Amino acid sequence: MNLRRTCFAVAASAALLAPALAPAQDLHPSRRPSPLGIARLSLDDAYVKVHYSRPYKRNREIFGTKESGALVPYGELWRTGANEATEITTTKDLMFGDQKLPAGTYSIFTVPGPEQWTIRFNSKLGLSGTGFFYPETGKFEAVDLGPTDVLSVTAAVAAIPADKEEVDQFTIGLAKSDAGGVMVLRWIRTEVRVPFTVAK
């Protein structure tokens, strides 16, 4: 009899907990519509890592004008992915052209354009895109990111050749190059390469 009561109590507790656990399970990173992605690179004595979310095309127009209804309009600040703002961590100072990015962690924002992108490294962290989202109120608070920009560089846009497969899911890669390293952003037919070196 005691065993029956115990089994019933366990089953009842599990039934009560199930609804409460379900939402938390739905938020698991592996079940996000835009899954998490990580790019890593060891270059000289530096370790560089980019942490971001990878949205899919899903039959949407991605890059284009605001008037055309593009998901990422030209000339507007983009979180460079989905969900939380993309972040880069480097254990050593990096050089982007003649500008130095000190070792540390930064948010990466971009302003896409048809011929070139602006890539902004920002000291503000923990952002939900370009601001803060508060789940308890369902409100989003935009942040003025200008004062916390650490450096800004531009990079040319290249078209992925028609004989290559379209990049359906946004991708950031880190790779070695003849001059040092390169961060490569790809989506659909757009490719942007951002070269860097380890500061001496």
TORMIKOL-192544 format. One line per field, with one value per residue: residue number from 1; residue in three letters; x negated, y negated, z negated of N, C-alpha, C in turn. Coordinates in Angstrom, 3 decimals. Layout:
BEGIN
k = NUM:...
r = ALA:...
n.xx = X:...
n.yy = Y:...
n.zz = Z:...
ca.xx = X:...
ca.yy = Y:...
ca.zz = Z:...
c.xx = X:...
c.yy = Y:...
c.zz = Z:...
END
This chain:
BEGIN
k = 1:2:3:4:5:6:7:8:9:10:11:12:13:14:15:16:17:18:19:20:21:22:23:24:25:26:27:28:29:30:31:32:33:34:35:36:37:38:39:40:41:42:43:44:45:46:47:48:49:50:51:52:53:54:55:56:57:58:59:60:61:62:63:64:65:66:67:68:69:70:71:72:73:74:75:76:77:78:79:80:81:82:83:84:85:86:87:88:89:90:91:92:93:94:95:96:97:98:99:100:101:102:103:104:105:106:107:108:109:110:111:112:113:114:115:116:117:118:119:120:121:122:123:124:125:126:127:128:129:130:131:132:133:134:135:136:137:138:139:140:141:142:143:144:145:146:147:148:149:150:151:152:153:154:155:156:157:158:159:160:161:162:163:164:165:166:167:168:169:170:171:172:173:174:175:176:177:178:179:180:181:182:183:184:185:186:187:188:189:190:191:192:193:194:195:196:197:198:199:200
r = MET:ASN:LEU:ARG:ARG:THR:CYS:PHE:ALA:VAL:ALA:ALA:SER:ALA:ALA:LEU:LEU:ALA:PRO:ALA:LEU:ALA:PRO:ALA:GLN:ASP:LEU:HIS:PRO:SER:ARG:ARG:PRO:SER:PRO:LEU:GLY:ILE:ALA:ARG:LEU:SER:LEU:ASP:ASP:ALA:TYR:VAL:LYS:VAL:HIS:TYR:SER:ARG:PRO:TYR:LYS:ARG:ASN:ARG:GLU:ILE:PHE:GLY:THR:LYS:GLU:SER:GLY:ALA:LEU:VAL:PRO:TYR:GLY:GLU:LEU:TRP:ARG:THR:GLY:ALA:ASN:GLU:ALA:THR:GLU:ILE:THR:THR:THR:LYS:ASP:LEU:MET:PHE:GLY:ASP:GLN:LYS:LEU:PRO:ALA:GLY:THR:TYR:SER:ILE:PHE:THR:VAL:PRO:GLY:PRO:GLU:GLN:TRP:THR:ILE:ARG:PHE:ASN:SER:LYS:LEU:GLY:LEU:SER:GLY:THR:GLY:PHE:PHE:TYR:PRO:GLU:THR:GLY:LYS:PHE:GLU:ALA:VAL:ASP:LEU:GLY:PRO:THR:ASP:VAL:LEU:SER:VAL:THR:ALA:ALA:VAL:ALA:ALA:ILE:PRO:ALA:ASP:LYS:GLU:GLU:VAL:ASP:GLN:PHE:THR:ILE:GLY:LEU:ALA:LYS:SER:ASP:ALA:GLY:GLY:VAL:MET:VAL:LEU:ARG:TRP:ILE:ARG:THR:GLU:VAL:ARG:VAL:PRO:PHE:THR:VAL:ALA:LYS
n.xx = -0.834:-1.911:-3.852:-2.307:-1.169:-3.470:-4.354:-2.195:-2.405:-4.879:-4.304:-2.277:-3.655:-5.477:-3.738:-2.767:-5.061:-5.776:-4.450:-5.710:-8.367:-8.416:-8.491:-11.121:-12.623:-11.978:-13.424:-15.968:-19.254:-19.802:-17.413:-16.725:-15.373:-17.349:-20.270:-23.062:-26.412:-29.953:-33.106:-36.556:-40.051:-43.506:-46.207:-49.462:-50.472:-47.959:-44.524:-41.463:-37.973:-34.680:-31.360:-28.105:-24.747:-22.944:-20.982:-18.557:-17.777:-15.048:-13.172:-13.198:-13.958:-17.181:-19.512:-19.232:-17.304:-15.478:-12.968:-12.380:-11.737:-13.702:-15.285:-17.654:-18.332:-20.130:-22.520:-21.639:-22.084:-23.135:-22.833:-24.482:-23.817:-21.560:-19.213:-21.026:-23.539:-26.325:-29.511:-33.022:-36.033:-39.359:-42.617:-44.907:-46.118:-44.698:-45.222:-43.418:-43.815:-45.356:-44.432:-44.068:-42.714:-42.255:-43.124:-40.446:-36.835:-34.262:-31.294:-30.066:-28.992:-27.407:-27.128:-25.580:-26.123:-25.600:-28.075:-30.112:-30.781:-30.434:-32.189:-31.786:-33.309:-32.445:-32.375:-30.245:-28.454:-26.459:-24.118:-20.821:-20.711:-20.667:-20.248:-18.658:-16.618:-13.825:-12.519:-10.566:-8.881:-8.489:-9.539:-11.680:-14.707:-16.414:-19.892:-22.287:-24.931:-27.131:-28.938:-30.335:-31.720:-34.694:-36.419:-36.166:-35.843:-36.009:-34.948:-35.146:-32.435:-31.930:-30.706:-29.407:-30.257:-28.117:-28.285:-28.779:-27.381:-24.515:-24.618:-22.709:-22.392:-23.401:-26.835:-29.831:-33.249:-36.595:-39.874:-43.255:-45.476:-47.723:-48.765:-48.051:-45.284:-41.764:-38.429:-35.485:-32.416:-29.431:-26.473:-23.751:-24.403:-26.373:-29.582:-31.880:-35.053:-37.211:-40.232:-42.916:-45.642:-47.918:-48.847:-52.119
n.yy = 1.208:-1.251:-1.461:-1.819:-4.320:-5.886:-5.624:-6.807:-9.419:-10.232:-10.112:-12.032:-14.324:-14.521:-15.018:-17.513:-19.040:-18.915:-20.815:-23.154:-22.703:-22.474:-25.014:-25.866:-23.847:-24.284:-26.545:-25.724:-25.950:-24.197:-23.894:-26.269:-28.458:-29.797:-28.475:-28.235:-29.242:-28.727:-30.029:-29.361:-30.172:-29.642:-31.668:-32.505:-33.399:-33.850:-33.321:-33.224:-33.687:-33.508:-33.983:-33.324:-33.563:-31.611:-32.398:-31.134:-31.363:-30.973:-31.511:-34.278:-37.664:-38.690:-40.650:-44.008:-46.864:-48.924:-49.566:-47.457:-45.505:-43.966:-41.672:-42.374:-45.472:-47.660:-49.979:-50.048:-49.331:-46.122:-43.149:-41.171:-38.450:-36.465:-36.516:-36.964:-39.574:-39.198:-38.053:-38.561:-37.149:-37.686:-36.641:-38.068:-41.306:-42.517:-43.551:-45.480:-46.492:-49.538:-49.824:-49.064:-46.357:-45.810:-42.998:-40.981:-40.844:-41.541:-42.996:-42.439:-44.461:-45.203:-47.218:-46.664:-47.076:-47.509:-47.407:-47.633:-46.792:-48.063:-47.257:-47.017:-47.065:-46.637:-47.615:-47.057:-44.503:-41.435:-41.967:-41.974:-41.718:-44.899:-46.148:-45.848:-43.179:-42.598:-39.922:-39.657:-41.839:-41.964:-43.932:-45.864:-47.594:-49.969:-50.704:-53.311:-52.834:-54.096:-55.606:-53.505:-52.149:-50.572:-50.222:-50.714:-49.305:-49.022:-46.783:-45.168:-43.960:-40.784:-38.684:-35.455:-32.953:-31.875:-29.201:-28.007:-26.610:-28.113:-29.931:-28.991:-29.264:-31.677:-32.345:-32.627:-32.576:-31.797:-32.027:-31.176:-33.299:-34.383:-36.741:-36.826:-36.543:-35.982:-37.050:-35.712:-36.459:-35.048:-34.812:-33.699:-34.892:-36.586:-37.601:-38.653:-39.633:-40.085:-41.102:-40.507:-40.867:-39.580:-41.734:-43.099
n.zz = 0.000:-0.842:1.102:3.382:2.828:2.832:5.509:6.816:5.828:6.901:9.652:9.816:9.065:11.184:13.291:12.594:12.757:15.425:17.272:16.395:16.999:19.734:21.271:20.690:21.882:24.546:25.053:25.311:26.670:28.830:30.123:31.247:33.758:35.147:34.955:32.616:33.400:33.652:34.346:34.573:34.150:34.044:34.080:34.636:31.485:30.574:29.677:31.204:31.118:32.364:31.487:32.320:33.777:36.216:38.643:41.052:44.582:45.397:47.526:47.698:48.699:48.236:48.151:49.137:50.238:47.899:48.786:50.431:48.722:47.520:45.287:43.986:44.244:46.456:45.213:42.592:39.096:38.100:36.169:36.946:37.386:35.528:32.741:29.741:29.722:31.917:30.803:30.377:29.207:28.260:27.392:27.684:28.748:31.751:35.139:37.339:40.336:39.842:37.315:33.892:32.076:28.843:26.729:25.579:25.153:27.468:28.898:32.196:34.738:37.851:40.802:43.534:47.076:50.646:51.965:50.086:46.643:43.317:40.468:37.078:33.943:30.644:27.218:25.581:23.994:23.790:25.147:26.611:29.618:30.923:28.528:25.311:24.277:22.264:20.806:18.793:19.050:21.723:23.281:25.443:25.298:26.950:27.562:27.567:29.448:30.413:28.619:27.405:29.329:30.325:32.475:36.040:39.232:42.830:45.416:48.557:50.614:51.993:54.617:54.316:56.564:59.269:59.889:57.526:54.537:53.062:49.997:47.562:44.824:42.553:42.105:40.243:40.577:39.513:40.631:41.587:43.413:46.063:45.116:42.468:40.632:41.401:41.199:42.319:43.684:44.759:46.680:48.501:51.587:50.910:49.861:47.434:46.586:43.909:43.169:40.767:38.420:35.929:33.404:33.071
ca.xx = 0.000:-2.816:-4.518:-1.358:-1.065:-4.718:-4.333:-1.202:-2.954:-5.923:-3.650:-1.564:-4.665:-6.013:-2.704:-2.696:-6.284:-5.933:-4.160:-6.683:-9.635:-8.303:-9.016:-12.572:-13.155:-11.791:-14.418:-17.298:-19.933:-19.769:-16.112:-16.466:-15.240:-18.671:-21.163:-24.323:-27.591:-31.225:-34.281:-37.770:-41.306:-44.765:-47.068:-50.665:-50.205:-46.619:-43.347:-40.338:-36.714:-33.461:-30.159:-27.011:-23.590:-22.988:-19.655:-18.378:-17.121:-13.603:-12.421:-13.153:-15.014:-18.055:-20.153:-18.597:-16.821:-14.379:-11.730:-12.105:-11.344:-14.819:-15.445:-18.792:-18.389:-21.383:-22.669:-21.125:-22.896:-22.694:-23.483:-25.403:-23.332:-20.219:-19.182:-21.939:-24.554:-27.519:-30.647:-34.352:-36.989:-40.741:-43.539:-45.983:-45.705:-44.624:-45.285:-42.554:-44.479:-46.251:-43.706:-44.295:-41.634:-42.914:-42.649:-39.208:-35.597:-33.533:-30.169:-30.314:-27.844:-27.754:-26.215:-25.768:-25.845:-25.720:-29.465:-31.000:-30.190:-31.166:-32.229:-32.017:-33.620:-31.857:-32.676:-29.002:-28.230:-25.203:-23.013:-19.856:-20.756:-21.200:-19.753:-18.367:-15.245:-13.456:-11.444:-9.488:-7.942:-8.325:-9.935:-13.036:-15.266:-17.542:-21.072:-23.137:-26.179:-28.227:-29.964:-31.095:-32.477:-36.136:-36.962:-35.277:-36.573:-35.168:-35.410:-34.428:-31.506:-32.178:-29.593:-29.736:-29.994:-26.867:-28.509:-28.911:-26.087:-24.064:-24.791:-21.355:-22.467:-24.449:-28.049:-31.050:-34.399:-37.913:-40.864:-44.570:-45.759:-49.149:-49.174:-47.664:-44.007:-40.640:-37.072:-34.698:-30.969:-28.765:-25.038:-23.160:-25.465:-27.227:-30.749:-32.657:-36.283:-37.778:-41.566:-43.518:-46.894:-48.190:-49.717:-53.485
ca.yy = 0.000:-2.387:-1.536:-2.426:-5.750:-6.519:-5.685:-7.806:-10.747:-10.540:-10.367:-13.304:-15.399:-14.641:-15.636:-18.922:-19.709:-18.867:-22.091:-24.177:-22.402:-22.540:-26.239:-25.905:-22.945:-24.912:-27.598:-25.135:-26.445:-23.255:-23.960:-27.621:-28.578:-30.219:-27.799:-28.851:-28.881:-29.176:-29.949:-29.449:-30.218:-29.887:-32.380:-32.860:-33.043:-34.361:-32.471:-34.095:-32.939:-34.277:-33.294:-33.998:-32.744:-31.372:-32.352:-30.567:-32.251:-30.734:-32.164:-35.726:-38.463:-38.987:-41.954:-44.858:-48.142:-48.871:-49.634:-46.144:-44.591:-43.087:-41.352:-43.178:-46.598:-48.391:-51.229:-49.961:-48.538:-44.730:-42.394:-40.229:-37.121:-36.495:-36.395:-37.884:-40.168:-38.402:-38.479:-38.055:-37.156:-37.470:-36.629:-39.004:-42.458:-42.275:-44.730:-45.537:-47.603:-50.219:-50.021:-47.974:-45.862:-45.216:-41.686:-41.061:-40.399:-42.671:-42.732:-42.802:-44.963:-45.538:-48.020:-46.146:-47.890:-46.708:-47.298:-47.460:-46.738:-48.603:-46.305:-47.782:-46.292:-47.448:-47.086:-46.723:-43.063:-40.912:-42.627:-41.234:-42.478:-46.252:-46.702:-44.869:-42.686:-42.201:-38.924:-39.823:-42.868:-41.826:-45.186:-45.988:-48.930:-50.214:-51.301:-54.127:-52.086:-54.935:-55.929:-52.331:-51.561:-50.548:-50.551:-50.474:-49.106:-48.700:-45.655:-45.063:-42.858:-39.930:-37.787:-34.032:-32.580:-31.164:-27.757:-27.537:-26.466:-29.253:-29.745:-29.145:-29.617:-32.662:-31.706:-33.388:-31.693:-32.353:-31.222:-31.773:-33.806:-34.630:-37.917:-36.694:-35.852:-36.636:-36.705:-35.645:-36.437:-34.590:-34.484:-33.639:-35.074:-37.667:-37.249:-39.795:-39.163:-41.110:-40.625:-41.015:-40.259:-39.681:-42.885:-42.774
ca.zz = 0.000:-0.889:2.400:4.315:2.530:3.261:6.976:7.210:5.498:7.884:10.932:9.724:9.069:12.549:14.123:12.249:13.180:16.882:17.941:16.032:17.638:21.194:21.866:20.576:22.892:25.854:25.217:25.413:27.878:29.950:30.796:31.737:35.219:35.624:34.010:32.242:34.171:33.092:35.215:33.747:34.884:33.341:35.020:33.874:30.087:30.246:29.873:31.548:31.182:32.644:30.993:33.020:34.146:37.649:39.267:42.388:45.548:45.268:48.611:47.490:49.303:47.103:48.276:50.146:49.724:46.945:49.570:51.030:47.651:47.182:43.869:43.527:45.195:46.643:44.477:41.225:38.179:37.989:35.093:37.599:37.045:34.943:31.277:29.072:30.595:32.172:29.986:30.686:28.107:28.664:26.255:27.992:29.541:33.188:35.996:38.513:41.012:38.905:36.062:32.939:31.221:27.675:26.285:24.805:25.805:28.056:29.797:33.592:35.489:39.226:41.609:44.890:48.244:51.865:52.416:48.943:45.319:42.183:39.356:35.851:32.738:29.586:25.883:24.870:24.085:23.261:25.844:27.412:30.863:30.760:27.278:24.268:24.227:20.909:20.944:17.803:19.522:23.169:23.917:25.969:25.089:27.847:26.939:28.428:29.441:30.884:27.613:26.961:30.435:30.101:33.792:37.174:40.487:43.978:46.220:49.828:50.821:53.156:54.930:54.415:57.966:59.541:59.937:56.149:53.858:52.262:48.551:47.025:43.407:42.296:41.604:39.983:40.480:39.226:41.340:41.789:44.750:46.253:44.340:41.066:40.505:42.056:40.781:43.546:43.470:45.974:46.655:49.838:52.583:50.419:49.050:46.952:45.955:43.036:42.778:39.537:38.002:34.494:33.161:32.627
c.xx = -0.870:-3.513:-3.602:-1.252:-2.303:-4.743:-3.363:-1.738:-4.015:-5.303:-2.938:-2.539:-5.214:-5.013:-2.604:-3.911:-6.399:-5.601:-5.190:-8.011:-9.583:-8.849:-10.534:-13.212:-13.060:-12.842:-15.833:-17.968:-19.848:-18.449:-15.755:-16.253:-16.541:-19.701:-22.439:-25.450:-28.832:-32.298:-35.510:-38.998:-42.459:-45.729:-48.253:-50.418:-48.852:-45.561:-42.155:-39.089:-35.563:-32.271:-28.954:-25.840:-23.446:-21.579:-19.698:-17.683:-15.598:-12.774:-12.276:-14.214:-15.890:-18.640:-19.499:-18.122:-15.677:-13.046:-11.362:-11.687:-12.438:-14.912:-16.558:-18.968:-19.768:-21.371:-22.168:-21.977:-22.288:-23.487:-24.463:-25.075:-21.897:-20.355:-20.115:-22.935:-25.737:-28.679:-31.936:-35.235:-38.378:-41.656:-44.724:-45.418:-45.721:-44.696:-44.343:-43.018:-45.465:-45.578:-43.859:-43.022:-42.302:-42.316:-41.410:-38.032:-34.801:-32.315:-30.575:-28.995:-28.308:-26.694:-26.430:-25.422:-26.042:-27.166:-30.463:-30.201:-31.078:-31.054:-32.642:-32.239:-33.279:-32.089:-31.431:-28.699:-26.868:-23.977:-22.099:-19.741:-21.379:-20.682:-19.538:-16.890:-14.970:-12.263:-10.278:-8.458:-7.650:-8.748:-11.400:-13.497:-16.505:-18.666:-21.817:-24.537:-27.376:-29.304:-30.819:-31.764:-33.970:-36.872:-35.970:-36.122:-35.572:-35.791:-34.532:-33.520:-31.906:-30.967:-30.099:-29.344:-28.748:-27.051:-28.762:-27.535:-25.769:-24.211:-23.455:-21.359:-23.657:-25.644:-29.157:-32.180:-35.651:-38.941:-42.194:-44.688:-47.268:-49.654:-48.879:-46.402:-42.925:-39.340:-36.193:-33.214:-30.302:-27.277:-24.490:-24.292:-26.464:-28.376:-31.526:-33.853:-36.945:-39.147:-42.063:-44.848:-46.996:-49.190:-51.075:-53.836
c.yy = -1.260:-2.586:-2.178:-3.927:-6.487:-6.687:-6.752:-9.219:-11.165:-10.902:-11.714:-14.477:-15.621:-15.334:-17.130:-19.696:-19.818:-20.181:-23.163:-23.968:-22.608:-23.830:-26.305:-25.010:-23.568:-25.982:-27.041:-25.558:-25.513:-23.300:-25.375:-27.601:-29.015:-29.657:-28.584:-28.363:-29.431:-28.996:-30.162:-29.491:-30.464:-30.471:-32.956:-32.459:-33.571:-33.291:-33.400:-33.233:-33.901:-33.413:-34.030:-33.042:-32.739:-31.275:-31.703:-31.586:-32.175:-31.548:-33.675:-36.403:-38.956:-40.391:-42.741:-46.150:-47.936:-48.838:-48.282:-45.114:-43.625:-42.875:-42.183:-44.338:-47.235:-49.666:-51.198:-49.021:-47.149:-44.025:-41.349:-38.790:-37.233:-36.401:-37.424:-38.459:-39.217:-38.957:-37.816:-38.177:-36.894:-37.553:-37.565:-40.186:-42.078:-43.598:-44.542:-46.751:-48.236:-50.482:-48.798:-47.652:-45.187:-43.852:-41.854:-40.521:-41.618:-42.164:-43.162:-43.238:-45.301:-46.445:-47.570:-47.182:-47.045:-46.486:-47.152:-47.428:-47.502:-47.604:-47.066:-46.829:-47.164:-46.803:-46.712:-45.239:-42.671:-41.496:-41.637:-41.960:-43.830:-46.939:-45.597:-44.488:-42.177:-41.239:-39.147:-40.864:-42.748:-43.063:-45.145:-47.424:-49.099:-50.924:-52.132:-53.520:-52.918:-55.190:-54.739:-51.585:-51.667:-50.836:-50.146:-50.344:-48.843:-47.552:-45.547:-43.838:-42.094:-39.033:-36.350:-33.565:-31.724:-29.653:-27.152:-27.499:-27.707:-28.934:-30.035:-29.630:-30.543:-32.017:-32.733:-32.378:-32.470:-31.443:-31.951:-32.241:-34.026:-35.768:-37.789:-35.862:-36.618:-36.122:-36.806:-35.512:-36.062:-34.364:-34.677:-33.763:-36.160:-37.115:-38.513:-39.243:-40.313:-40.617:-41.242:-40.306:-40.352:-40.823:-42.439:-43.554
c.zz = 0.000:0.440:3.428:4.107:3.026:4.775:7.459:6.980:6.506:9.223:10.925:9.759:10.460:13.455:13.861:12.759:14.685:17.565:17.631:16.742:19.135:21.792:21.807:21.628:24.276:26.123:25.346:26.721:29.080:30.708:31.236:33.244:35.874:34.649:33.734:33.149:33.503:34.152:34.345:34.641:33.911:34.357:34.257:32.418:29.625:30.492:30.078:31.687:31.454:32.259:31.572:33.252:35.658:38.257:40.658:43.294:45.414:46.262:48.429:48.348:48.158:47.187:49.403:49.521:48.734:47.680:50.174:49.991:47.240:45.673:43.246:44.508:45.269:45.799:43.055:40.385:37.997:36.902:35.620:37.209:36.551:33.425:30.620:30.089:30.737:31.340:30.445:29.451:28.679:27.451:26.465:28.771:31.027:33.930:37.185:39.309:40.047:37.559:35.164:32.153:30.025:27.311:25.407:25.599:26.252:28.820:31.200:34.222:36.897:39.832:43.052:45.959:49.485:52.307:51.275:47.650:44.345:41.042:38.115:34.676:31.543:28.220:25.083:25.080:23.517:23.921:26.556:28.747:30.606:29.496:26.262:24.323:22.825:20.979:20.000:18.235:21.015:23.928:24.357:25.802:25.962:27.094:27.978:28.374:29.883:29.844:27.190:28.115:30.136:31.402:34.862:38.433:41.601:44.751:47.458:49.857:52.083:53.365:54.990:55.811:58.129:59.581:58.554:55.491:53.032:50.781:47.876:45.579:43.171:41.601:41.381:39.831:40.130:39.890:41.395:43.231:44.872:45.369:42.849:40.935:41.241:41.443:42.018:43.198:44.789:45.705:48.063:50.869:52.158:49.584:48.709:46.184:45.189:42.540:41.472:39.304:36.495:34.300:32.619:31.361
END
